[in-house]
């Protein structure tokens, strides 16, 4: 796969939106009639390709919904989980906590197992909670929690949930299409993701891959007219159309992005590039004195968090702007309990972009008159022992 030409905009080292291929952006130059047969065919192709990535053709259906990934999460929760049900939410970052907030707002009871920023939920503790409370009928987990970049042990959690006879919903927003997810083996009622993550499309719709019989049984449960995925699924089945105005240009971009994804080698090819990006980034940042927030065993090849330098001269806003001035956009990391920042490695990033952001970081340190990225020893000492 050839590297894209340098865009006019900065490179986005974020977990989505991200830097996209020129061909993906060019796919949005054509206008589509939302009820036209050609657009219905385009939508069907995107739905089928997304389902095939997770090998869910025989068991699940793909239901897209307009909006960001959080819209798709809320739509899935509200459609599948009965109003009288109680859910165990596994949280170790902002997005797990958001699931609990969404359930609360829509009037669904939930219990939160919060393991902090550094550690994943232990499958044994999940099982203990489920055995102790028969009313917990559902479990929600974020596969890759991008607050910190932690990767949760999805297969082990799914096995426990299935053994206890409960249903599992997976927020796979930042892992879908890069990390292996096989619905022939993973006992999940639903996987949720969005167009602007590892398939490298643009923002505008999210989607859920939902077990067919579970979705069929969910009629009338949704808390919202527009976010009712059962109704949207039935409408697709009858007409091939979205119920309300679809993000036509975004769907076209996703279709092109999925073609590029296949050309790169699908999930294995994309994971190989992202893994190389992450390893190159971590090695380069450590050479500059920075310390990753997480132990290696929990880091994902999606986004990496680093402790901020311990120097009294460090100011994140100046650091951020100095890096941006050199053509790279990173993420702040105040989603964690200690001061950190995040650098993503997904999107159209290759060796040149990783080397470029490392050079930008070095220049930013020089601009702030900071020798290296070494964190405050007291902060390091307070970190949990891995």
C-alpha positions in Angstrom: 0.0 0.0 0.0 1.5 3.4 -1.0 1.7 6.3 1.4 -0.7 9.2 0.9 0.6 12.6 -0.1 1.1 15.1 2.6 -2.3 16.8 3.1 -2.7 20.6 3.6 -4.1 20.0 7.1 -2.1 18.7 10.0 -1.7 15.0 10.6 -4.2 13.8 13.2 -2.6 11.5 15.8 -6.0 11.1 17.5 -8.3 8.1 17.9 -10.8 9.4 15.4 -11.6 11.6 13.6 -8.3 10.8 12.0 -6.2 11.4 8.9 -7.9 9.8 5.9 -6.8 8.7 2.5 -7.2 11.2 -0.4 -9.4 8.6 -2.2 -11.7 8.5 0.8 -12.2 12.2 0.9 -12.6 12.3 -2.9 -15.5 9.8 -2.6 -17.5 12.7 -1.0 -17.4 14.9 -4.1 -20.4 13.1 -5.6 -24.0 13.9 -4.5 -26.3 11.0 -3.9 -30.1 10.8 -3.8 -30.9 9.2 -0.5 -33.9 7.2 -2.0 -32.1 6.3 -5.2 -31.4 2.7 -6.1 -27.7 3.3 -6.4 -27.5 4.7 -2.9 -29.5 1.8 -1.5 -27.0 -0.5 -3.2 -24.1 1.5 -1.7 -25.6 1.2 1.8 -26.2 -2.5 1.4 -22.6 -3.0 0.4 -21.3 -1.0 3.4 -23.5 -3.0 5.8 -22.4 -6.3 4.3 -18.7 -5.4 4.4 -18.9 -4.2 8.1 -20.6 -7.5 9.0 -18.0 -9.5 7.2 -15.1 -7.9 9.1 -16.4 -9.6 12.3 -17.5 -12.8 10.5 -21.1 -12.2 11.6 -23.0 -12.9 8.4 -24.7 -16.1 9.8 -25.7 -14.7 13.2 -25.8 -10.9 13.3 -27.1 -8.0 11.3 -25.5 -4.6 10.7 -27.7 -1.6 11.6 -26.1 1.9 11.0 -27.4 5.0 12.7 -26.7 8.7 12.0 -24.4 10.5 14.4 -21.2 9.8 16.3 -20.2 6.6 17.9 -22.0 7.6 21.1 -25.3 7.9 19.2 -24.8 4.2 18.1 -24.0 3.2 21.7 -27.0 4.9 23.1 -29.2 3.5 20.3 -28.0 -0.1 21.0 -28.4 0.1 24.7 -31.9 1.6 24.5 -33.0 -0.9 21.8 -31.7 -4.1 23.3 -31.8 -3.7 27.0 -35.4 -4.0 28.4 -36.5 -1.1 30.6 -36.9 -3.4 33.6 -33.4 -5.0 33.2 -30.3 -4.2 35.2 -26.8 -4.0 33.6 -23.3 -4.4 34.9 -21.0 -1.8 33.3 -17.3 -2.4 33.3 -15.6 0.9 33.4 -11.9 1.9 33.4 -12.2 5.2 31.6 -14.5 7.9 30.3 -16.3 5.8 27.8 -17.3 3.1 30.2 -18.6 5.8 32.5 -20.5 7.4 29.6 -22.3 4.1 29.1 -23.4 4.1 32.8 -24.6 7.7 32.3 -26.5 6.9 29.2 -28.3 4.0 30.9 -29.1 6.3 33.8 -30.5 9.0 31.6 -32.7 6.5 29.7 -34.0 5.0 33.0 -32.2 1.6 32.9 -30.7 0.4 36.2 -27.0 -0.3 36.2 -24.2 -1.2 38.5 -20.6 0.0 37.7 -17.5 -2.0 38.3 -14.8 0.7 38.1 -11.2 -0.4 38.0 -9.6 3.0 37.5 -7.3 4.1 34.7 -4.6 1.5 34.8 -6.1 -1.9 35.1 -8.7 -3.9 33.2 -11.7 -5.6 35.0 -10.8 -9.1 36.3 -13.0 -11.8 34.7 -13.2 -13.5 38.1 -14.6 -10.3 39.7 -17.1 -10.0 36.8 -18.3 -13.5 37.5 -18.5 -12.9 41.2 -20.7 -9.8 40.6 -23.0 -11.7 38.3 -23.4 -14.7 40.6 -24.1 -12.4 43.5 -26.9 -10.5 41.7 -29.3 -12.5 39.5 -31.0 -9.3 38.4 -27.9 -8.3 36.4 -29.0 -9.6 33.0 -26.6 -7.6 30.8 -22.9 -6.6 30.8 -21.4 -3.7 28.9 -17.6 -3.4 28.3 -15.4 -1.1 26.2 -12.9 -3.2 24.3 -10.3 -0.5 23.9 -10.8 2.4 26.4 -9.2 5.3 24.6 -9.2 7.5 27.7 -5.8 5.8 28.4 -5.4 3.4 25.5 -6.0 0.3 27.8 -7.1 -2.9 26.0 -9.5 -5.0 28.1 -9.5 -8.8 28.0 -12.7 -9.1 25.9 -12.5 -12.9 25.2 -12.2 -13.8 28.9 -15.0 -11.4 29.9 -17.3 -12.7 27.2 -16.7 -16.3 28.3 -17.6 -15.5 31.8 -20.8 -13.6 30.8 -21.9 -16.5 28.6 -21.2 -19.0 31.3 -23.4 -17.0 33.7 -26.1 -16.9 31.1 -26.1 -13.1 30.6 -26.0 -11.0 27.5 -22.9 -8.9 26.5 -22.7 -5.6 24.6 -19.3 -4.5 23.4 -18.3 -1.0 22.7 -15.7 -1.8 20.0 -15.4 1.7 18.8 -11.6 1.9 18.6 -10.8 -1.7 18.1 -13.2 -2.8 15.3 -11.5 -3.6 12.0 -8.0 -3.5 13.6 -8.1 -6.0 16.4 -9.4 -9.5 15.8 -13.2 -9.8 16.5 -14.9 -13.0 15.4 -18.6 -13.3 16.1 -18.5 -17.0 15.3 -16.5 -17.4 18.5 -17.3 -14.3 20.6 -20.7 -14.6 22.4 -21.8 -11.0 22.1 -25.3 -9.7 21.6 -23.9 -6.6 19.9 -20.6 -5.0 18.8 -20.7 -1.2 18.3 -18.3 1.0 16.3 -18.3 4.0 14.0 -17.2 5.0 10.5 -14.3 7.3 11.6 -12.1 4.8 13.5 -10.2 1.9 12.2 -12.0 1.5 8.9 -10.6 5.1 8.4 -13.8 6.7 7.1 -15.1 10.2 8.2 -17.4 11.1 11.1 -21.2 10.8 10.5 -22.5 7.4 11.4 -22.1 4.6 13.9 -23.3 1.1 13.6 -24.1 -2.0 15.6 -23.7 -5.6 14.7 -26.5 -7.2 16.6 -27.5 -10.9 17.0 -30.5 -11.4 14.7 -32.8 -13.1 17.2 -32.0 -10.7 20.0 -32.8 -7.7 17.7 -36.0 -9.4 16.5 -37.1 -9.7 20.2 -36.5 -6.0 20.9 -39.5 -4.5 19.2 -41.0 -1.6 21.3 -38.2 -1.4 23.8 -36.4 1.7 22.5 -36.5 4.9 24.5 -36.3 7.0 21.4 -38.0 7.2 18.0 -34.9 8.1 16.0 -32.5 5.8 17.9 -34.7 2.7 17.6 -32.4 0.2 15.9 -35.1 -2.5 15.6 -37.3 -0.1 13.6 -34.3 0.9 11.5 -33.4 -2.7 10.8 -37.0 -3.6 9.7 -37.0 -0.5 7.5 -33.8 -1.7 5.8 -35.3 -5.1 5.4 -38.4 -3.7 3.7 -36.9 -0.9 1.6 -33.1 -0.9 1.8 -33.3 2.7 3.0 -32.5 4.7 6.1 -35.6 5.8 8.0 -34.4 9.4 8.1 -32.1 11.5 6.0 -28.8 9.5 5.8 -25.3 11.0 5.8 -24.9 10.2 2.1 -21.5 11.6 1.6 -20.2 9.8 4.7 -21.6 6.5 3.5 -19.8 7.0 0.2 -16.6 7.7 2.0 -17.0 4.6 4.1 -17.6 2.5 1.0 -14.3 3.7 -0.5 -12.5 3.4 2.9 -13.6 -0.2 3.1 -12.2 -0.9 -0.4 -8.8 0.5 0.7 -9.1 -1.6 3.9 -9.4 -4.7 1.8 -6.5 -3.7 -0.4 -4.3 -3.3 2.8 -5.0 -6.8 3.8 -8.1 -6.3 6.0 -7.8 -6.7 9.7 -4.4 -8.4 9.7 -2.8 -5.8 7.4 -4.2 -2.9 9.3 -3.2 -4.3 12.7 0.3 -4.9 11.4 0.7 -1.2 10.4 -0.9 0.1 13.6 1.3 -2.1 15.7 4.4 -0.9 13.9 3.3 2.7 14.5 2.7 2.1 18.2 6.0 0.3 18.8 7.9 3.0 16.9 6.1 5.8 18.8 6.7 4.2 22.2 10.4 3.6 21.5 10.9 7.1 20.3 9.1 8.7 23.2 11.0 6.7 25.7 14.2 7.8 24.1 13.1 11.3 24.8 12.5 10.4 28.5 8.7 10.0 28.4 7.0 7.2 30.4 3.9 5.5 29.1 1.0 5.5 31.5 0.2 1.8 31.1 2.2 -1.3 31.4 3.0 -3.0 28.1 0.6 -5.9 28.6 -2.4 -3.5 28.7 -1.4 -1.1 25.9 -3.4 -1.1 22.7 -2.0 -0.4 19.2 -4.6 2.3 18.9 -3.5 5.2 21.1 -0.8 5.5 23.8 -0.9 7.7 26.9 2.2 9.3 28.3 2.8 11.0 31.7 3.5 14.7 31.3 7.1 15.9 31.9 7.9 16.7 35.5 9.6 20.1 34.7 8.0 23.1 36.2 8.3 24.8 32.8 5.9 22.3 31.2 2.6 23.8 30.0 0.5 21.4 28.0 -1.2 24.1 25.9 2.1 25.5 24.7 3.4 22.0 24.2 0.3 21.1 22.1 0.5 24.3 20.0 4.2 23.8 19.4 3.5 20.3 18.0 0.6 21.5 16.0 2.7 24.3 14.5 4.9 21.6 13.1 2.0 19.8 11.4 0.8 17.3 14.0 -2.3 17.2 16.2 -2.3 15.1 19.4 -4.9 14.6 22.2 -4.9 15.9 25.7 -5.2 13.2 28.4 -7.0 14.8 31.3 -9.4 11.8 31.1 -7.0 10.0 33.4 -6.5 10.5 37.2 -2.9 11.8 36.6 -1.7 14.4 34.1 -1.1 12.7 30.8 -1.5 13.2 27.1 -2.4 10.8 24.3 -0.9 10.1 20.8 -2.9 8.0 18.4 -1.4 5.7 15.8 -4.4 4.9 13.7 -5.5 6.5 10.4 -3.3 7.2 7.4 -0.1 7.2 9.5 3.2 5.5 8.4 6.8 5.6 9.5 7.3 9.1 8.1 4.4 10.5 10.3 5.6 8.7 13.4 9.1 10.0 12.9 7.7 13.4 12.2 5.7 13.7 15.4 8.7 12.5 17.4 10.7 15.3 15.9 7.9 17.7 16.7 7.8 16.6 20.3 11.6 17.1 20.6 11.3 20.6 19.1 8.4 21.4 21.4 10.5 20.4 24.5 13.3 22.7 23.2 10.9 25.5 22.7 9.7 25.1 26.3 13.4 24.8 27.4 12.8 21.3 28.8 15.7 18.8 28.6 13.5 15.7 28.3 10.1 14.2 28.9 11.0 12.5 32.2 7.9 12.7 34.5 7.9 13.8 38.2 9.5 10.9 40.2 6.8 11.3 42.8 4.1 10.7 40.1 6.0 7.6 38.9 6.4 6.3 42.5 2.6 6.7 43.0 1.8 4.6 39.9 0.5 1.1 40.6 3.1 -1.8 40.4 2.4 -3.8 37.3 
